[in-house]
Amino acid sequence: MTGRIFRSIFLVACIVLVVCFAVIMGFMYRYFASTQKEALITETALAASGVEHSGMEYFDGLDGGKHRITWVDSSGRVLYDNEVSDVSSMENHADREEIAEALATGVGESERTSETLSERTIYYAKRLSDGSVLRLSVNRYTIVALVLGMLQPLAIILALAIAISAFAASRASKRIVRPFNNIDLDHPLENDSAYKEMAPFLTRLEAQRRRIAAQSEELNRKCEEFAAITDNMSECLILLTSDGTIVAMNKASMQLFGTDSGCIGNDILTLDRRSELRELVGSALEGKHCEMIIDFGTSKYQFSADPVLHDTVTDGVCILAFDVTARLLAETQRREFSANVSHEIKTPLQSIIGSAELIENGLVQEEDMPRFIGHIRSEASRLVMLIGDVIRLSQIDEGVYMEKEPVDLRELAEETVMSLTHSADAKHISLSVDGDAAVITGVRRLLQEMLFNLCDNAVKYNVEGGNVLIDIRDGTDAILLTVKDTGIGIPLEAQGRVFERFYRVDKSHSKDTGGTGLGLSIVKHAALYHGAEISLDSTVGVGTTITVRFKKQ
């Protein structure tokens, strides 16, 4: 603004200066020209009068000053010239305009400009009584010469104009801008305007402020909604610009990459420089959809990157990442489970088919027949038990609704002991129940199978003459069910896997005991179904203690 005001003031000053200078010079030039001409006529008349009375003697000792005095006879021959000592060498002046006019009319005048245009000579001639002509001339500066002579004063005036214009522009701009700088942008209409011309501006400013406030409120609301949605997502969301710069990250993605909001505005590769991520972002920036699984420690994340297109041009990248560790593990377990079930079912079926073929072909002696038939029955029973365990696990996995009821764990434990008494007596194992009556709300059949499998394992994998203790404690915030045995124990490296389906610590011994490998897996899933926690403490050669902690509602 100061520059524009300065240019305006300076331009006005220059225009005024030029106009004033032109007007003054015009008037002054005409005035002095007129005065000089009148003086020249008077001086010519005086000189002519002197020549009339004194003749050539009039010129003796005469100082013409700035005037040139020339006297010619009626034929134009120069008789006297104060600037030329030898007048005989001068050319005839009869053809000079002012002299010819004087010879004809009595007086004559003319003006001639020099070749440099810097001077103009005024001539005035008067005819004397004897027919001769006396001419006086004087030099007068032209407008061009006067202007050139005024350049220095003009330069000084121009410099002053520049300084005054700069000072005035600075002061004016400050005065003009001060009311604008003092505007209360939150309440434009409440400002005491210095100019009434500002009223429309303030009105528009208020309208614009309201629009911006409404848009800002709407934008903030949308940002809060977006943040609330993305920050509560378990999935990782990352938005990038076309050059790979991070625009937005939700909390899940920040936790995954171990960073915070300070990463916004940085390149995605500053967070993680692995080649998979570089390839993922590169493909998306090329306009292609890309998916891949990337390992982060023990977790596996499926990354999906899509280009953000605007008129077929990639403006950015949207990246979604899902934790697929559990899914991949479940798929692996399902494949293993399917393979194990097939194997476990195939084994007793082959045994049954083999025994049946031997009997069918008459290759079994009459006295061996009961043994083969018993073998077929035991294998069939084992197959039925395996199928039943698989069905129960599938029901728990699929979340099939099972009716819950109040169940007394001590009463259930006593029933389990009674059902296992025959198996325990065969190995001279002592089965006992200790603790309090504890009632929980649960699925009786699942709780019964949980207790049976825990106690059955405690008997099967116990030593001859060992002990099995079922202890139930009703605590303040939880009910504890503990099954403790003095059996062979579980090695430390196997303790983390004993609850997996079909996992056996000693496969040969497990076959001998007739287990399906699903007992502890059923225990684990039944506990999870009831929201309980399982802990295992075992020492090889000493025994195993398994505790199930049921939280009170």
Summary of the structure (lengths in Angstrom):
residues: 553
radius of gyration: 61.7
end to end distance: 76.3
largest distance: 195.1
contacts: 1553
relative contact order: 0.05
helix: 53%
strand: 22%
